[in-house]
Amino acid sequence: METVKLSAQYRERSSKGAVRALRRNGETPAVLYGKGVGNMLIKVPTRELEYILNNHIIGSTLIDLDVDTGEKRESYLVMCREVQRDPIRRELLHADFFQIELNQEIETEIPVVLVGESQGVKKGGILQHMLREVTVSCLPTKLPEQIEIDISELDIGEQVTVGDLKAPEGVQILSDPESVIALIVAPTLEEEVTEEEEGAAEEAAAETEQGEE
């Protein structure tokens, strides 16, 4: 379990113009919610939040949020549940933080990491990584950064599913056990798909040319 620090300040509910001004000043509007805190409007330094997002796995990272209310400072153990970005400029627009209780289980998504080079790939097969995250439930103190699965013995035509994962002690995997994580396909199948796509593209181009005539 990894914990990082993030500073925050309480903010009053304000107009859209005031919220845009916050962003121009290098702050991201956010909300902190949970049983103990209710719903608290806050703002966090955009640079600090971007650093966390770029250098840590959000689904498996606990954040020590230090909130300045103006009268006092209080720390909350939280997770970042969601961030909103501008679809074009990718600038941070808003963030949601959820308060965590150490004695209560949480549900979150963590990465699935493939380990090793499969036998099938060595024979020329193509590795397809289908599922990159699984949903788990556990106490915050048991939260793993990721779950690894060894694919060294995976041959062409074989696959690994969620049911093949070995969860760490105290962690329950909630994702469908039949969901495919990775499989090795024969290169001929890849070539056939490529040829079909090229053929479809050529047909579409020919139809366009006829229409223009």
RAWO-V423322 format. One record per pair of residues at least 12 apart in sequence whose C-alpha atoms are under 8 Angstrom apart, sorted by the first residue. I is the first residue (numbers start at 1). J is the second residue. Records with the same first field share a line. If there is no record, write none. Layout:
BEGIN
I = J + J
END
This chain:
BEGIN
1 = 60 + 61 + 62 + 140 + 141 + 142 + 143 + 144 + 145
2 = 60 + 61 + 62 + 145
3 = 61 + 62 + 63 + 64
4 = 52 + 61 + 62 + 63 + 64
5 = 63 + 64 + 65 + 66
6 = 44 + 48 + 49 + 63 + 64 + 65 + 66
7 = 44 + 45 + 65 + 66 + 67 + 68
8 = 42 + 43 + 44 + 45 + 65 + 66 + 67 + 68
9 = 42 + 43 + 44 + 67 + 68 + 69 + 70
10 = 40 + 41 + 42 + 43 + 67 + 68 + 69 + 70
11 = 41 + 42 + 43
12 = 41
13 = 41
23 = 46 + 93
26 = 45 + 46 + 47
27 = 43 + 44 + 45 + 46
28 = 43 + 44 + 45 + 46 + 92 + 93 + 94 + 95
29 = 41 + 42 + 43 + 44 + 93 + 94 + 95
30 = 42 + 43 + 44 + 94 + 95 + 96 + 97
31 = 43 + 95 + 96 + 97
32 = 96 + 97 + 98 + 99
33 = 96 + 97 + 98 + 99
34 = 98 + 99 + 100
35 = 99
36 = 99
37 = 99
42 = 67
46 = 92
57 = 110 + 145
58 = 79 + 80
59 = 79 + 80 + 81 + 108 + 109 + 110 + 145
60 = 108 + 109 + 110 + 143 + 144 + 145 + 146
61 = 79 + 145
62 = 77 + 78 + 79 + 140
63 = 77 + 78 + 79 + 80
64 = 76 + 77 + 78
65 = 77 + 78
76 = 99 + 100
77 = 99 + 100 + 101
78 = 97 + 98 + 99 + 100
79 = 97 + 98 + 99 + 100
80 = 95 + 96 + 97 + 98
81 = 95 + 96 + 97 + 98
82 = 95 + 96 + 97
83 = 95 + 96
100 = 140
101 = 140
102 = 139 + 140 + 141
103 = 139 + 140
104 = 139 + 140
105 = 137 + 138 + 139 + 140
106 = 137 + 138 + 139 + 140
107 = 135 + 136 + 137 + 138
108 = 135 + 136 + 137
109 = 133 + 134 + 135 + 136
110 = 133 + 134 + 135 + 136 + 144 + 145 + 146 + 147
111 = 132 + 133 + 134 + 145 + 146 + 147
112 = 131 + 132 + 133 + 134 + 146 + 147 + 148 + 149
113 = 132 + 146 + 147 + 148 + 149
114 = 148 + 149 + 150 + 151
115 = 148 + 149 + 150 + 151 + 152
116 = 150 + 151 + 152
117 = 151 + 152
118 = 151 + 152 + 153 + 154 + 155
119 = 152 + 153 + 154 + 155 + 156
120 = 154 + 155 + 156 + 184
121 = 155 + 156 + 184
123 = 156
124 = 186 + 187
125 = 156 + 184 + 185 + 186 + 187
126 = 184 + 185 + 186 + 187 + 190
127 = 182 + 183 + 184 + 185
128 = 182 + 183 + 184 + 185
129 = 181 + 182 + 183
130 = 180 + 181 + 182 + 183
131 = 179 + 180 + 181 + 182
132 = 181
134 = 162 + 173 + 174 + 175
135 = 173 + 174 + 175
136 = 171 + 172 + 173 + 174 + 175
137 = 171 + 172 + 173 + 174
138 = 170 + 171 + 172
139 = 170 + 171
142 = 169 + 170 + 171
143 = 171
144 = 168
147 = 165 + 166 + 167
148 = 165
149 = 165 + 166
154 = 183 + 184
155 = 184
156 = 183 + 184 + 185 + 186
157 = 183 + 184 + 185 + 186
158 = 183 + 184 + 185
159 = 180 + 181 + 182 + 183 + 184
160 = 180 + 181 + 182 + 183
161 = 177 + 178 + 179 + 180 + 181 + 182
162 = 175 + 176 + 177 + 178 + 179 + 180 + 181
163 = 176 + 177 + 178 + 179
164 = 177
END
